[in-house]
Amino acid sequence: MANSQTFELKKNIPLMVVLLSGAFLTILNQTLLATALPPIMKDLSVSESTVQWLQSIFMLVNGIMIPITAFLIGKFTTRKLFLTAMSIFAFGTLIAAVSPNFQFLLIGRVFQGAGAGIMMPLLQTIMFLLFPIEQRGKAMGMFGLVIAFAPAIGPTLSGYLVDHFAWRSVFYVVLPIALIIIIAASILLKNVTELTNPKMDYLSIVLSTLGFGGLLYGFSIAGNTGWLHMNVWVALIIGSITLFLFIKRQLKLDEPILEFRVFKYRIFGLATGLGMIVFASMIATTVILPIFMQNLLGFSAFHSGLMLLPGAIVMGIMNPVSGALFDKYGAKWLLRIGFIILTVTTFMFAYLSQETTFTHLAILNAVRMMGIAMVMMPSTTLGLNELPNHLISHGTAMNNTFRQISGAVGTAVLVAITITAASDNESISGAIEGVNVAFRVAGYIALFGLLLSLMVKDPKVIKKPSES
């Protein structure tokens, strides 16, 4: 038995390399532009609230595509879907690399986000089908390392590239790797998923896109127009109404895109909310801090990326540690301690000045990321553990979707606050005060998360719902 298992694992190693390379490349692009945003702002003459769309639109499209992928997996073969997703991602990378203006660059990021949004759930499904249950731990362990490592090197890699070459080099480096993965996958990848030919509710896709997109657009333009501008409120109202109609429709469908009935389980809803808060905190910081360091303190792109690296490494190390602590002690104290660390360090970021040093930023961010790691994995596991088995896949899709959406909206809101808070004073000190105000708001949101975490009880007294 052991020999056959080893044989299966060895036989699938080339295929795993292709799959994990695809995952690495797509996850890398979540943070790859973090330190390239200031050079893009200067070259294309756009503001902070406009340039952050490159980050937000990637996560928004990701979030929209994740639930749709469940339909696509049942509709198309594994090979066709993987190759299509990587091709869409590569096409978007090419558009971004040669884009003559910001609009084309944004379109490129939309295609990148669409390809990446299909890739992630598809890769998880393929690995679960390729490996027997006794080998899935190893396979998902490798996948977890990729998820932790890719975002860690993204800002540093892009910082090095834009310091030595034009910002377009970020995309020119990614493009040939994507093409190599496409070629390798066309040779090695086999069909492992079962075609079920499900029906797609296209009205739901339109409603979800308009709903989430309207909210993101409203929060994003607030930085340029002001929070009281009519366009802001029109976008937010349309987005809210459309999102309400989307949720109402999902509750009526037999096969919804997103199964909102999972929120009937109180702990799942609570855990999902906690995960949204920490993910938005993490993503928003990777946008705001590099802009602050490069535009206001005069650091290079490489150094602003290097500042984020210790925090990303700490988070990568803490993920398995927090997982082991969760298994042994449960989520209650992990979540509370994690949110205490996140709240305190976020408020400490609200006192930045022109004298703030690289070392201070790097250490404070590393400690903050430790707190985020203590919340992110345990909150996800806690929520999914609350669900009966037949709802776990729906819970995973809901959790991933709302986490991506929260990252997109959270980034847009905090960048808009940074700009509007500094609008009364055009000096560097005024701009820094805008950053400080954004971190104060983020601190109060983290404090709200801490209060929510007090509602989490000892797992020993939480009874898992029956399968009925």
C-alpha positions as a Python dict, from the first residue, in 0.01 Angstrom:
ca = {
    (1, 'M'): (0, 0, 0),
    (2, 'A'): (276, 241, 96),
    (3, 'N'): (465, 163, -226),
    (4, 'S'): (158, 229, -441),
    (5, 'Q'): (97, 556, -259),
    (6, 'T'): (457, 662, -318),
    (7, 'F'): (420, 568, -682),
    (8, 'E'): (103, 777, -715),
    (9, 'L'): (271, 1074, -550),
    (10, 'K'): (583, 1046, -769),
    (11, 'K'): (370, 1001, -1081),
    (12, 'N'): (183, 1323, -1009),
    (13, 'I'): (488, 1536, -917),
    (14, 'P'): (530, 1692, -1269),
    (15, 'L'): (158, 1768, -1277),
    (16, 'M'): (174, 1916, -925),
    (17, 'V'): (462, 2140, -1030),
    (18, 'V'): (251, 2278, -1316),
    (19, 'L'): (-55, 2329, -1096),
    (20, 'L'): (137, 2490, -811),
    (21, 'S'): (325, 2713, -1056),
    (22, 'G'): (-8, 2836, -1188),
    (23, 'A'): (-128, 2898, -833),
    (24, 'F'): (195, 3077, -742),
    (25, 'L'): (177, 3309, -1042),
    (26, 'T'): (-187, 3406, -991),
    (27, 'I'): (-155, 3460, -613),
    (28, 'L'): (166, 3656, -669),
    (29, 'N'): (-32, 3910, -869),
    (30, 'Q'): (-244, 4001, -566),
    (31, 'T'): (55, 4186, -418),
    (32, 'L'): (290, 4224, -716),
    (33, 'L'): (176, 4579, -795),
    (34, 'A'): (197, 4701, -433),
    (35, 'T'): (528, 4884, -474),
    (36, 'A'): (476, 4961, -844),
    (37, 'L'): (174, 5186, -781),
    (38, 'P'): (369, 5512, -713),
    (39, 'P'): (570, 5488, -1042),
    (40, 'I'): (246, 5411, -1228),
    (41, 'M'): (84, 5719, -1067),
    (42, 'K'): (365, 5941, -1193),
    (43, 'D'): (394, 5788, -1540),
    (44, 'L'): (21, 5782, -1617),
    (45, 'S'): (-68, 6095, -1416),
    (46, 'V'): (-334, 5940, -1192),
    (47, 'S'): (-420, 5993, -824),
    (48, 'E'): (-402, 5750, -531),
    (49, 'S'): (-776, 5680, -540),
    (50, 'T'): (-753, 5602, -913),
    (51, 'V'): (-438, 5388, -907),
    (52, 'Q'): (-571, 5171, -621),
    (53, 'W'): (-828, 5040, -871),
    (54, 'L'): (-548, 4824, -1014),
    (55, 'Q'): (-543, 4639, -682),
    (56, 'S'): (-915, 4656, -605),
    (57, 'I'): (-1042, 4550, -948),
    (58, 'F'): (-818, 4240, -942),
    (59, 'M'): (-969, 4128, -608),
    (60, 'L'): (-1323, 4228, -705),
    (61, 'V'): (-1317, 4024, -1028),
    (62, 'N'): (-1153, 3742, -829),
    (63, 'G'): (-1441, 3750, -583),
    (64, 'I'): (-1703, 3747, -859),
    (65, 'M'): (-1536, 3458, -1047),
    (66, 'I'): (-1484, 3227, -745),
    (67, 'P'): (-1851, 3117, -711),
    (68, 'I'): (-1897, 3105, -1091),
    (69, 'T'): (-1608, 2855, -1111),
    (70, 'A'): (-1825, 2587, -946),
    (71, 'F'): (-2052, 2611, -1252),
    (72, 'L'): (-1756, 2616, -1494),
    (73, 'I'): (-1600, 2303, -1338),
    (74, 'G'): (-1921, 2110, -1408),
    (75, 'K'): (-1955, 2256, -1758),
    (76, 'F'): (-1603, 2218, -1903),
    (77, 'T'): (-1322, 1960, -1886),
    (78, 'T'): (-1028, 2010, -1650),
    (79, 'R'): (-777, 2067, -1930),
    (80, 'K'): (-998, 2312, -2119),
    (81, 'L'): (-1082, 2515, -1808),
    (82, 'F'): (-725, 2530, -1675),
    (83, 'L'): (-580, 2626, -2014),
    (84, 'T'): (-857, 2883, -2068),
    (85, 'A'): (-801, 3038, -1723),
    (86, 'M'): (-424, 3063, -1774),
    (87, 'S'): (-474, 3199, -2126),
    (88, 'I'): (-712, 3470, -1998),
    (89, 'F'): (-457, 3556, -1728),
    (90, 'A'): (-172, 3570, -1985),
    (91, 'F'): (-382, 3783, -2222),
    (92, 'G'): (-451, 4028, -1941),
    (93, 'T'): (-81, 4038, -1857),
    (94, 'L'): (3, 4121, -2220),
    (95, 'I'): (-256, 4403, -2230),
    (96, 'A'): (-116, 4547, -1906),
    (97, 'A'): (243, 4526, -2032),
    (98, 'V'): (178, 4720, -2354),
    (99, 'S'): (-102, 4946, -2222),
    (100, 'P'): (-71, 5305, -2357),
    (101, 'N'): (-285, 5452, -2077),
    (102, 'F'): (-445, 5374, -1741),
    (103, 'Q'): (-772, 5249, -1895),
    (104, 'F'): (-594, 4974, -2090),
    (105, 'L'): (-391, 4884, -1783),
    (106, 'L'): (-712, 4847, -1581),
    (107, 'I'): (-863, 4624, -1853),
    (108, 'G'): (-551, 4407, -1833),
    (109, 'R'): (-599, 4370, -1457),
    (110, 'V'): (-964, 4270, -1514),
    (111, 'F'): (-851, 3982, -1739),
    (112, 'Q'): (-579, 3887, -1491),
    (113, 'G'): (-833, 3880, -1208),
    (114, 'A'): (-1078, 3671, -1412),
    (115, 'G'): (-815, 3410, -1492),
    (116, 'A'): (-686, 3401, -1135),
    (117, 'G'): (-1040, 3376, -995),
    (118, 'I'): (-1101, 3059, -1198),
    (119, 'M'): (-761, 2910, -1116),
    (120, 'M'): (-776, 2901, -737),
    (121, 'P'): (-1092, 2689, -676),
    (122, 'L'): (-1010, 2478, -984),
    (123, 'L'): (-665, 2391, -848),
    (124, 'Q'): (-806, 2291, -509),
    (125, 'T'): (-1064, 2068, -680),
    (126, 'I'): (-803, 1904, -906),
    (127, 'M'): (-571, 1823, -614),
    (128, 'F'): (-852, 1670, -411),
    (129, 'L'): (-942, 1446, -707),
    (130, 'L'): (-583, 1356, -800),
    (131, 'F'): (-476, 1232, -458),
    (132, 'P'): (-632, 967, -231),
    (133, 'I'): (-752, 1092, 105),
    (134, 'E'): (-437, 976, 287),
    (135, 'Q'): (-218, 1195, 60),
    (136, 'R'): (-432, 1510, 49),
    (137, 'G'): (-267, 1655, 357),
    (138, 'K'): (72, 1660, 183),
    (139, 'A'): (-77, 1802, -135),
    (140, 'M'): (-266, 2079, 44),
    (141, 'G'): (41, 2144, 259),
    (142, 'M'): (239, 2227, -55),
    (143, 'F'): (-51, 2442, -172),
    (144, 'G'): (-50, 2625, 163),
    (145, 'L'): (321, 2703, 133),
    (146, 'V'): (260, 2855, -210),
    (147, 'I'): (-27, 3066, -76),
    (148, 'A'): (198, 3198, 203),
    (149, 'F'): (517, 3244, -3),
    (150, 'A'): (378, 3410, -318),
    (151, 'P'): (233, 3723, -149),
    (152, 'A'): (549, 3747, 63),
    (153, 'I'): (783, 3808, -230),
    (154, 'G'): (540, 4008, -449),
    (155, 'P'): (611, 4361, -315),
    (156, 'T'): (987, 4301, -288),
    (157, 'L'): (1011, 4157, -640),
    (158, 'S'): (811, 4442, -794),
    (159, 'G'): (1015, 4693, -591),
    (160, 'Y'): (1339, 4558, -733),
    (161, 'L'): (1202, 4558, -1089),
    (162, 'V'): (1061, 4912, -1087),
    (163, 'D'): (1380, 5047, -928),
    (164, 'H'): (1594, 4904, -1211),
    (165, 'F'): (1347, 4900, -1503),
    (166, 'A'): (1015, 5056, -1607),
    (167, 'W'): (702, 4951, -1417),
    (168, 'R'): (594, 4749, -1724),
    (169, 'S'): (875, 4504, -1642),
    (170, 'V'): (649, 4364, -1367),
    (171, 'F'): (421, 4229, -1640),
    (172, 'Y'): (696, 4137, -1886),
    (173, 'V'): (850, 3906, -1622),
    (174, 'V'): (515, 3735, -1552),
    (175, 'L'): (409, 3686, -1918),
    (176, 'P'): (671, 3429, -2032),
    (177, 'I'): (621, 3227, -1713),
    (178, 'A'): (247, 3214, -1781),
    (179, 'L'): (312, 3097, -2138),
    (180, 'I'): (549, 2823, -2016),
    (181, 'I'): (284, 2701, -1770),
    (182, 'I'): (25, 2692, -2051),
    (183, 'I'): (255, 2481, -2270),
    (184, 'A'): (344, 2245, -1983),
    (185, 'A'): (-21, 2207, -1883),
    (186, 'S'): (-125, 2124, -2240),
    (187, 'I'): (121, 1832, -2226),
    (188, 'L'): (82, 1709, -1867),
    (189, 'L'): (-268, 1796, -1750),
    (190, 'K'): (-537, 1529, -1761),
    (191, 'N'): (-913, 1551, -1717),
    (192, 'V'): (-1010, 1462, -1359),
    (193, 'T'): (-1334, 1654, -1298),
    (194, 'E'): (-1678, 1515, -1380),
    (195, 'L'): (-1900, 1701, -1626),
    (196, 'T'): (-2245, 1758, -1470),
    (197, 'N'): (-2370, 2022, -1719),
    (198, 'P'): (-2526, 2253, -1456),
    (199, 'K'): (-2753, 2546, -1543),
    (200, 'M'): (-2624, 2899, -1491),
    (201, 'D'): (-2847, 3180, -1371),
    (202, 'Y'): (-2707, 3468, -1574),
    (203, 'L'): (-2926, 3728, -1402),
    (204, 'S'): (-2749, 3641, -1076),
    (205, 'I'): (-2410, 3712, -1237),
    (206, 'V'): (-2533, 4052, -1358),
    (207, 'L'): (-2680, 4140, -1018),
    (208, 'S'): (-2368, 4035, -826),
    (209, 'T'): (-2140, 4227, -1063),
    (210, 'L'): (-2349, 4544, -1043),
    (211, 'G'): (-2395, 4509, -667),
    (212, 'F'): (-2035, 4455, -564),
    (213, 'G'): (-1904, 4675, -846),
    (214, 'G'): (-2138, 4963, -756),
    (215, 'L'): (-2024, 4963, -394),
    (216, 'L'): (-1657, 4951, -492),
    (217, 'Y'): (-1699, 5228, -749),
    (218, 'G'): (-1877, 5453, -500),
    (219, 'F'): (-1610, 5411, -232),
    (220, 'S'): (-1329, 5456, -486),
    (221, 'I'): (-1443, 5783, -646),
    (222, 'A'): (-1503, 5938, -301),
    (223, 'G'): (-1129, 6009, -282),
    (224, 'N'): (-1145, 6236, -588),
    (225, 'T'): (-1496, 6384, -564),
    (226, 'G'): (-1557, 6392, -187),
    (227, 'W'): (-1793, 6177, 21),
    (228, 'L'): (-2094, 6406, -29),
    (229, 'H'): (-2079, 6410, -411),
    (230, 'M'): (-2395, 6287, -583),
    (231, 'N'): (-2209, 6029, -795),
    (232, 'V'): (-2077, 5863, -479),
    (233, 'W'): (-2420, 5822, -325),
    (234, 'V'): (-2585, 5716, -655),
    (235, 'A'): (-2323, 5441, -696),
    (236, 'L'): (-2357, 5326, -334),
    (237, 'I'): (-2739, 5324, -348),
    (238, 'I'): (-2750, 5135, -680),
    (239, 'G'): (-2489, 4890, -553),
    (240, 'S'): (-2677, 4830, -227),
    (241, 'I'): (-3016, 4781, -397),
    (242, 'T'): (-2871, 4548, -661),
    (243, 'L'): (-2683, 4348, -397),
    (244, 'F'): (-3007, 4313, -197),
    (245, 'L'): (-3184, 4180, -509),
    (246, 'F'): (-2895, 3940, -572),
    (247, 'I'): (-2914, 3796, -218),
    (248, 'K'): (-3294, 3773, -237),
    (249, 'R'): (-3269, 3582, -567),
    (250, 'Q'): (-3007, 3341, -433),
    (251, 'L'): (-3239, 3245, -146),
    (252, 'K'): (-3509, 3148, -398),
    (253, 'L'): (-3294, 2945, -640),
    (254, 'D'): (-3252, 2568, -607),
    (255, 'E'): (-2890, 2598, -729),
    (256, 'P'): (-2771, 2946, -624),
    (257, 'I'): (-2434, 3089, -722),
    (258, 'L'): (-2373, 3169, -356),
    (259, 'E'): (-2559, 2975, -86),
    (260, 'F'): (-2655, 3248, 161),
    (261, 'R'): (-2833, 2994, 384),
    (262, 'V'): (-2493, 2917, 538),
    (263, 'F'): (-2538, 3238, 737),
    (264, 'K'): (-2815, 3068, 934),
    (265, 'Y'): (-2524, 2920, 1129),
    (266, 'R'): (-2434, 3204, 1366),
    (267, 'I'): (-2071, 3107, 1424),
    (268, 'F'): (-2007, 3083, 1048),
    (269, 'G'): (-2143, 3434, 992),
    (270, 'L'): (-1940, 3568, 1284),
    (271, 'A'): (-1620, 3395, 1168),
    (272, 'T'): (-1668, 3518, 810),
    (273, 'G'): (-1706, 3876, 937),
    (274, 'L'): (-1385, 3846, 1140),
    (275, 'G'): (-1200, 3709, 837),
    (276, 'M'): (-1323, 3997, 620),
    (277, 'I'): (-1191, 4253, 870),
    (278, 'V'): (-840, 4107, 889),
    (279, 'F'): (-809, 4046, 513),
    (280, 'A'): (-913, 4404, 435),
    (281, 'S'): (-661, 4526, 695),
    (282, 'M'): (-382, 4323, 537),
    (283, 'I'): (-450, 4416, 173),
    (284, 'A'): (-511, 4787, 241),
    (285, 'T'): (-177, 4812, 423),
    (286, 'T'): (14, 4671, 124),
    (287, 'V'): (-126, 4960, -84),
    (288, 'I'): (-104, 5250, 163),
    (289, 'L'): (241, 5187, 316),
    (290, 'P'): (440, 5165, -14),
    (291, 'I'): (273, 5488, -139),
    (292, 'F'): (355, 5654, 196),
    (293, 'M'): (717, 5539, 191),
    (294, 'Q'): (790, 5630, -172),
    (295, 'N'): (587, 5949, -218),
    (296, 'L'): (624, 6102, 130),
    (297, 'L'): (945, 5962, 282),
    (298, 'G'): (1151, 5925, -37),
    (299, 'F'): (1226, 5553, -9),
    (300, 'S'): (1287, 5348, -325),
    (301, 'A'): (1030, 5097, -451),
    (302, 'F'): (1264, 4810, -355),
    (303, 'H'): (1298, 4934, 3),
    (304, 'S'): (922, 4980, 40),
    (305, 'G'): (876, 4619, -77),
    (306, 'L'): (1156, 4502, 149),
    (307, 'M'): (981, 4665, 444),
    (308, 'L'): (675, 4440, 386),
    (309, 'L'): (882, 4122, 351),
    (310, 'P'): (944, 4044, 724),
    (311, 'G'): (571, 4073, 794),
    (312, 'A'): (483, 3840, 507),
    (313, 'I'): (744, 3587, 625),
    (314, 'V'): (611, 3607, 983),
    (315, 'M'): (261, 3540, 851),
    (316, 'G'): (384, 3243, 648),
    (317, 'I'): (552, 3094, 957),
    (318, 'M'): (255, 3168, 1183),
    (319, 'N'): (-4, 3001, 956),
    (320, 'P'): (91, 2642, 1049),
    (321, 'V'): (164, 2749, 1409),
    (322, 'S'): (-180, 2904, 1452),
    (323, 'G'): (-328, 2592, 1291),
    (324, 'A'): (-162, 2370, 1551),
    (325, 'L'): (-271, 2603, 1833),
    (326, 'F'): (-627, 2598, 1697),
    (327, 'D'): (-633, 2215, 1702),
    (328, 'K'): (-505, 2212, 2061),
    (329, 'Y'): (-680, 2509, 2225),
    (330, 'G'): (-960, 2618, 1993),
    (331, 'A'): (-1022, 2958, 1833),
    (332, 'K'): (-1144, 3177, 2121),
    (333, 'W'): (-815, 3302, 2266),
    (334, 'L'): (-631, 3294, 1934),
    (335, 'L'): (-887, 3532, 1786),
    (336, 'R'): (-889, 3762, 2088),
    (337, 'I'): (-511, 3783, 2120),
    (338, 'G'): (-477, 3825, 1742),
    (339, 'F'): (-726, 4113, 1737),
    (340, 'I'): (-559, 4278, 2038),
    (341, 'I'): (-226, 4273, 1848),
    (342, 'L'): (-394, 4397, 1529),
    (343, 'T'): (-579, 4678, 1707),
    (344, 'V'): (-278, 4804, 1904),
    (345, 'T'): (-35, 4796, 1609),
    (346, 'T'): (-286, 4958, 1372),
    (347, 'F'): (-331, 5250, 1611),
    (348, 'M'): (50, 5271, 1642),
    (349, 'F'): (62, 5317, 1261),
    (350, 'A'): (-159, 5625, 1311),
    (351, 'Y'): (140, 5826, 1441),
    (352, 'L'): (364, 5829, 1134),
    (353, 'S'): (585, 6129, 1054),
    (354, 'Q'): (870, 6234, 825),
    (355, 'E'): (1111, 6099, 1089),
    (356, 'T'): (958, 5748, 1082),
    (357, 'T'): (1235, 5497, 1009),
    (358, 'F'): (1247, 5189, 787),
    (359, 'T'): (1318, 4968, 1091),
    (360, 'H'): (1019, 5104, 1283),
    (361, 'L'): (784, 5033, 990),
    (362, 'A'): (925, 4685, 924),
    (363, 'I'): (907, 4570, 1288),
    (364, 'L'): (563, 4719, 1351),
    (365, 'N'): (426, 4564, 1031),
    (366, 'A'): (578, 4223, 1119),
    (367, 'V'): (411, 4225, 1463),
    (368, 'R'): (84, 4336, 1302),
    (369, 'M'): (100, 4050, 1050),
    (370, 'M'): (150, 3804, 1337),
    (371, 'G'): (-183, 3923, 1479),
    (372, 'I'): (-349, 3887, 1138),
    (373, 'A'): (-217, 3530, 1104),
    (374, 'M'): (-363, 3442, 1445),
    (375, 'V'): (-707, 3544, 1319),
    (376, 'M'): (-723, 3457, 949),
    (377, 'M'): (-681, 3077, 947),
    (378, 'P'): (-857, 3006, 1281),
    (379, 'S'): (-1159, 3220, 1185),
    (380, 'T'): (-1196, 3034, 853),
    (381, 'T'): (-1160, 2691, 1017),
    (382, 'L'): (-1396, 2784, 1301),
    (383, 'G'): (-1665, 2893, 1057),
    (384, 'L'): (-1640, 2587, 831),
    (385, 'N'): (-1636, 2350, 1130),
    (386, 'E'): (-1977, 2487, 1225),
    (387, 'L'): (-2133, 2378, 894),
    (388, 'P'): (-2273, 2033, 814),
    (389, 'N'): (-2074, 1844, 550),
    (390, 'H'): (-2313, 1915, 262),
    (391, 'L'): (-2268, 2291, 311),
    (392, 'I'): (-1887, 2303, 350),
    (393, 'S'): (-1819, 2363, -22),
    (394, 'H'): (-2078, 2643, -22),
    (395, 'G'): (-1922, 2786, 293),
    (396, 'T'): (-1576, 2783, 133),
    (397, 'A'): (-1705, 2968, -175),
    (398, 'M'): (-1888, 3224, 42),
    (399, 'N'): (-1585, 3276, 267),
    (400, 'N'): (-1341, 3324, -23),
    (401, 'T'): (-1579, 3554, -214),
    (402, 'F'): (-1654, 3786, 76),
    (403, 'R'): (-1289, 3796, 179),
    (404, 'Q'): (-1186, 3913, -170),
    (405, 'I'): (-1469, 4168, -182),
    (406, 'S'): (-1376, 4302, 162),
    (407, 'G'): (-1014, 4342, 48),
    (408, 'A'): (-1125, 4539, -257),
    (409, 'V'): (-1374, 4763, -76),
    (410, 'G'): (-1150, 4804, 231),
    (411, 'T'): (-861, 4923, 14),
    (412, 'A'): (-1086, 5169, -173),
    (413, 'V'): (-1230, 5311, 150),
    (414, 'L'): (-898, 5360, 330),
    (415, 'V'): (-728, 5513, 24),
    (416, 'A'): (-1025, 5750, -16),
    (417, 'I'): (-995, 5846, 353),
    (418, 'T'): (-620, 5904, 308),
    (419, 'I'): (-686, 6150, 24),
    (420, 'T'): (-985, 6335, 168),
    (421, 'A'): (-825, 6372, 513),
    (422, 'A'): (-521, 6533, 350),
    (423, 'S'): (-713, 6750, 102),
    (424, 'D'): (-710, 7058, 329),
    (425, 'N'): (-331, 7064, 344),
    (426, 'E'): (-121, 6997, 33),
    (427, 'S'): (211, 6981, 222),
    (428, 'I'): (392, 6656, 299),
    (429, 'S'): (287, 6682, 664),
    (430, 'G'): (-73, 6719, 550),
    (431, 'A'): (-47, 6411, 328),
    (432, 'I'): (107, 6212, 615),
    (433, 'E'): (-184, 6319, 837),
    (434, 'G'): (-416, 6168, 577),
    (435, 'V'): (-234, 5835, 612),
    (436, 'N'): (-259, 5860, 991),
    (437, 'V'): (-634, 5925, 976),
    (438, 'A'): (-678, 5617, 753),
    (439, 'F'): (-494, 5402, 1008),
    (440, 'R'): (-705, 5546, 1291),
    (441, 'V'): (-1020, 5439, 1103),
    (442, 'A'): (-861, 5096, 1041),
    (443, 'G'): (-780, 5080, 1414),
    (444, 'Y'): (-1144, 5138, 1510),
    (445, 'I'): (-1251, 4868, 1262),
    (446, 'A'): (-998, 4629, 1423),
    (447, 'L'): (-1137, 4725, 1765),
    (448, 'F'): (-1485, 4635, 1637),
    (449, 'G'): (-1341, 4299, 1530),
    (450, 'L'): (-1200, 4252, 1882),
    (451, 'L'): (-1545, 4314, 2031),
    (452, 'L'): (-1697, 4064, 1786),
    (453, 'S'): (-1434, 3804, 1883),
    (454, 'L'): (-1564, 3820, 2242),
    (455, 'M'): (-1879, 3649, 2111),
    (456, 'V'): (-1679, 3338, 2018),
    (457, 'K'): (-1729, 3071, 2283),
    (458, 'D'): (-1511, 2779, 2384),
    (459, 'P'): (-1530, 2522, 2097),
    (460, 'K'): (-1591, 2246, 2348),
    (461, 'V'): (-1937, 2382, 2419),
    (462, 'I'): (-2026, 2451, 2055),
    (463, 'K'): (-2231, 2166, 1912),
    (464, 'K'): (-2198, 2097, 1543),
    (465, 'P'): (-2537, 2104, 1367),
    (466, 'S'): (-2677, 1773, 1253),
    (467, 'E'): (-2670, 1669, 892),
    (468, 'S'): (-3045, 1682, 870),
}
